[in-house]
Amino acid sequence: MTESESPRFRYAPVVVLPVQDGEPPFRLVEIHGELAGKAFSIEDVFEYAFALGLKGAALDDPEMVRWVGGDQYTWSVRHWK
């Protein structure tokens, strides 16, 4: 099998990690595998992506953004009983 025939895995350039307990709660954001910082809202995620060259990133596109531990609307810590 040649390189052009091999399957390729695409990773989203933006990864938003699960909500962390804090005051206020936050999510860590990675851009191209590097920690970009803390996001306290979806607007912060967009700003990180924009600042690092991902202009016009569609935050609901799974090829652009991988949401771990919740979607773009999850910004509070879930406490399980």
PyMOL CGO cylinders between C-alpha atoms (Angstrom):
from pymol import cmd
from pymol.cgo import CYLINDER

trace = [
    CYLINDER, 0.00, 0.00, 0.00, 1.41, 3.40, -0.96, 0.3, 1, 1, 1, 1, 1, 1,
    CYLINDER, 1.41, 3.40, -0.96, 1.17, 6.49, 1.17, 0.3, 1, 1, 1, 1, 1, 1,
    CYLINDER, 1.17, 6.49, 1.17, -1.51, 7.91, -1.11, 0.3, 1, 1, 1, 1, 1, 1,
    CYLINDER, -1.51, 7.91, -1.11, -3.60, 4.76, -0.59, 0.3, 1, 1, 1, 1, 1, 1,
    CYLINDER, -3.60, 4.76, -0.59, -3.22, 4.57, 3.18, 0.3, 1, 1, 1, 1, 1, 1,
    CYLINDER, -3.22, 4.57, 3.18, -6.15, 5.66, 5.32, 0.3, 1, 1, 1, 1, 1, 1,
    CYLINDER, -6.15, 5.66, 5.32, -5.66, 9.02, 6.96, 0.3, 1, 1, 1, 1, 1, 1,
    CYLINDER, -5.66, 9.02, 6.96, -7.12, 10.14, 10.21, 0.3, 1, 1, 1, 1, 1, 1,
    CYLINDER, -7.12, 10.14, 10.21, -8.16, 13.74, 10.47, 0.3, 1, 1, 1, 1, 1, 1,
    CYLINDER, -8.16, 13.74, 10.47, -7.98, 15.38, 13.82, 0.3, 1, 1, 1, 1, 1, 1,
    CYLINDER, -7.98, 15.38, 13.82, -9.91, 18.51, 14.61, 0.3, 1, 1, 1, 1, 1, 1,
    CYLINDER, -9.91, 18.51, 14.61, -7.50, 21.43, 15.00, 0.3, 1, 1, 1, 1, 1, 1,
    CYLINDER, -7.50, 21.43, 15.00, -9.45, 22.71, 18.02, 0.3, 1, 1, 1, 1, 1, 1,
    CYLINDER, -9.45, 22.71, 18.02, -10.12, 20.50, 21.04, 0.3, 1, 1, 1, 1, 1, 1,
    CYLINDER, -10.12, 20.50, 21.04, -12.25, 21.76, 23.92, 0.3, 1, 1, 1, 1, 1, 1,
    CYLINDER, -12.25, 21.76, 23.92, -11.74, 19.67, 27.05, 0.3, 1, 1, 1, 1, 1, 1,
    CYLINDER, -11.74, 19.67, 27.05, -14.34, 18.92, 29.76, 0.3, 1, 1, 1, 1, 1, 1,
    CYLINDER, -14.34, 18.92, 29.76, -15.58, 21.58, 32.16, 0.3, 1, 1, 1, 1, 1, 1,
    CYLINDER, -15.58, 21.58, 32.16, -13.28, 22.13, 35.13, 0.3, 1, 1, 1, 1, 1, 1,
    CYLINDER, -13.28, 22.13, 35.13, -14.55, 23.17, 38.53, 0.3, 1, 1, 1, 1, 1, 1,
    CYLINDER, -14.55, 23.17, 38.53, -13.61, 26.76, 39.19, 0.3, 1, 1, 1, 1, 1, 1,
    CYLINDER, -13.61, 26.76, 39.19, -15.10, 30.11, 39.99, 0.3, 1, 1, 1, 1, 1, 1,
    CYLINDER, -15.10, 30.11, 39.99, -16.35, 30.43, 37.31, 0.3, 1, 1, 1, 1, 1, 1,
    CYLINDER, -16.35, 30.43, 37.31, -16.12, 26.97, 35.69, 0.3, 1, 1, 1, 1, 1, 1,
    CYLINDER, -16.12, 26.97, 35.69, -13.95, 26.80, 32.57, 0.3, 1, 1, 1, 1, 1, 1,
    CYLINDER, -13.95, 26.80, 32.57, -12.81, 24.50, 29.77, 0.3, 1, 1, 1, 1, 1, 1,
    CYLINDER, -12.81, 24.50, 29.77, -9.25, 24.16, 28.53, 0.3, 1, 1, 1, 1, 1, 1,
    CYLINDER, -9.25, 24.16, 28.53, -8.77, 24.71, 24.81, 0.3, 1, 1, 1, 1, 1, 1,
    CYLINDER, -8.77, 24.71, 24.81, -6.08, 23.15, 22.65, 0.3, 1, 1, 1, 1, 1, 1,
    CYLINDER, -6.08, 23.15, 22.65, -5.28, 24.43, 19.16, 0.3, 1, 1, 1, 1, 1, 1,
    CYLINDER, -5.28, 24.43, 19.16, -3.21, 22.10, 16.95, 0.3, 1, 1, 1, 1, 1, 1,
    CYLINDER, -3.21, 22.10, 16.95, -2.23, 20.07, 20.04, 0.3, 1, 1, 1, 1, 1, 1,
    CYLINDER, -2.23, 20.07, 20.04, -0.99, 23.07, 22.03, 0.3, 1, 1, 1, 1, 1, 1,
    CYLINDER, -0.99, 23.07, 22.03, -2.73, 24.51, 25.07, 0.3, 1, 1, 1, 1, 1, 1,
    CYLINDER, -2.73, 24.51, 25.07, -4.29, 27.83, 24.07, 0.3, 1, 1, 1, 1, 1, 1,
    CYLINDER, -4.29, 27.83, 24.07, -5.84, 28.68, 27.44, 0.3, 1, 1, 1, 1, 1, 1,
    CYLINDER, -5.84, 28.68, 27.44, -9.03, 28.67, 29.47, 0.3, 1, 1, 1, 1, 1, 1,
    CYLINDER, -9.03, 28.67, 29.47, -12.44, 29.30, 27.95, 0.3, 1, 1, 1, 1, 1, 1,
    CYLINDER, -12.44, 29.30, 27.95, -15.30, 30.51, 30.08, 0.3, 1, 1, 1, 1, 1, 1,
    CYLINDER, -15.30, 30.51, 30.08, -17.76, 30.61, 27.16, 0.3, 1, 1, 1, 1, 1, 1,
    CYLINDER, -17.76, 30.61, 27.16, -18.06, 29.66, 23.51, 0.3, 1, 1, 1, 1, 1, 1,
    CYLINDER, -18.06, 29.66, 23.51, -16.96, 33.19, 22.62, 0.3, 1, 1, 1, 1, 1, 1,
    CYLINDER, -16.96, 33.19, 22.62, -13.58, 32.47, 24.23, 0.3, 1, 1, 1, 1, 1, 1,
    CYLINDER, -13.58, 32.47, 24.23, -13.19, 29.32, 22.11, 0.3, 1, 1, 1, 1, 1, 1,
    CYLINDER, -13.19, 29.32, 22.11, -13.92, 31.35, 18.98, 0.3, 1, 1, 1, 1, 1, 1,
    CYLINDER, -13.92, 31.35, 18.98, -11.39, 34.02, 20.00, 0.3, 1, 1, 1, 1, 1, 1,
    CYLINDER, -11.39, 34.02, 20.00, -8.64, 31.43, 20.56, 0.3, 1, 1, 1, 1, 1, 1,
    CYLINDER, -8.64, 31.43, 20.56, -9.35, 29.83, 17.19, 0.3, 1, 1, 1, 1, 1, 1,
    CYLINDER, -9.35, 29.83, 17.19, -9.40, 33.20, 15.44, 0.3, 1, 1, 1, 1, 1, 1,
    CYLINDER, -9.40, 33.20, 15.44, -6.20, 34.43, 17.13, 0.3, 1, 1, 1, 1, 1, 1,
    CYLINDER, -6.20, 34.43, 17.13, -4.35, 31.29, 16.05, 0.3, 1, 1, 1, 1, 1, 1,
    CYLINDER, -4.35, 31.29, 16.05, -5.31, 31.58, 12.41, 0.3, 1, 1, 1, 1, 1, 1,
    CYLINDER, -5.31, 31.58, 12.41, -8.56, 29.61, 12.22, 0.3, 1, 1, 1, 1, 1, 1,
    CYLINDER, -8.56, 29.61, 12.22, -10.61, 32.52, 10.93, 0.3, 1, 1, 1, 1, 1, 1,
    CYLINDER, -10.61, 32.52, 10.93, -14.27, 31.72, 10.42, 0.3, 1, 1, 1, 1, 1, 1,
    CYLINDER, -14.27, 31.72, 10.42, -14.02, 28.41, 12.27, 0.3, 1, 1, 1, 1, 1, 1,
    CYLINDER, -14.02, 28.41, 12.27, -17.39, 26.67, 12.48, 0.3, 1, 1, 1, 1, 1, 1,
    CYLINDER, -17.39, 26.67, 12.48, -17.52, 25.64, 16.12, 0.3, 1, 1, 1, 1, 1, 1,
    CYLINDER, -17.52, 25.64, 16.12, -20.24, 23.07, 15.45, 0.3, 1, 1, 1, 1, 1, 1,
    CYLINDER, -20.24, 23.07, 15.45, -18.24, 21.36, 12.69, 0.3, 1, 1, 1, 1, 1, 1,
    CYLINDER, -18.24, 21.36, 12.69, -16.68, 18.15, 14.10, 0.3, 1, 1, 1, 1, 1, 1,
    CYLINDER, -16.68, 18.15, 14.10, -13.85, 18.41, 11.56, 0.3, 1, 1, 1, 1, 1, 1,
    CYLINDER, -13.85, 18.41, 11.56, -12.90, 21.79, 13.07, 0.3, 1, 1, 1, 1, 1, 1,
    CYLINDER, -12.90, 21.79, 13.07, -13.73, 21.38, 16.76, 0.3, 1, 1, 1, 1, 1, 1,
    CYLINDER, -13.73, 21.38, 16.76, -13.80, 18.31, 19.00, 0.3, 1, 1, 1, 1, 1, 1,
    CYLINDER, -13.80, 18.31, 19.00, -15.89, 18.87, 22.13, 0.3, 1, 1, 1, 1, 1, 1,
    CYLINDER, -15.89, 18.87, 22.13, -14.89, 16.51, 24.96, 0.3, 1, 1, 1, 1, 1, 1,
    CYLINDER, -14.89, 16.51, 24.96, -17.20, 15.99, 27.92, 0.3, 1, 1, 1, 1, 1, 1,
    CYLINDER, -17.20, 15.99, 27.92, -20.10, 17.97, 26.53, 0.3, 1, 1, 1, 1, 1, 1,
    CYLINDER, -20.10, 17.97, 26.53, -21.02, 20.11, 23.56, 0.3, 1, 1, 1, 1, 1, 1,
    CYLINDER, -21.02, 20.11, 23.56, -20.68, 23.81, 22.86, 0.3, 1, 1, 1, 1, 1, 1,
    CYLINDER, -20.68, 23.81, 22.86, -23.54, 24.53, 25.27, 0.3, 1, 1, 1, 1, 1, 1,
    CYLINDER, -23.54, 24.53, 25.27, -21.96, 22.72, 28.25, 0.3, 1, 1, 1, 1, 1, 1,
    CYLINDER, -21.96, 22.72, 28.25, -20.31, 25.25, 30.56, 0.3, 1, 1, 1, 1, 1, 1,
    CYLINDER, -20.31, 25.25, 30.56, -21.10, 23.97, 34.06, 0.3, 1, 1, 1, 1, 1, 1,
    CYLINDER, -21.10, 23.97, 34.06, -19.72, 21.05, 36.05, 0.3, 1, 1, 1, 1, 1, 1,
    CYLINDER, -19.72, 21.05, 36.05, -22.01, 18.06, 36.41, 0.3, 1, 1, 1, 1, 1, 1,
    CYLINDER, -22.01, 18.06, 36.41, -22.06, 16.66, 39.90, 0.3, 1, 1, 1, 1, 1, 1,
    CYLINDER, -22.06, 16.66, 39.90, -23.03, 13.00, 40.02, 0.3, 1, 1, 1, 1, 1, 1,
    CYLINDER, -23.03, 13.00, 40.02, -24.63, 11.39, 43.06, 0.3, 1, 1, 1, 1, 1, 1,
]
cmd.load_cgo(trace, "trace")
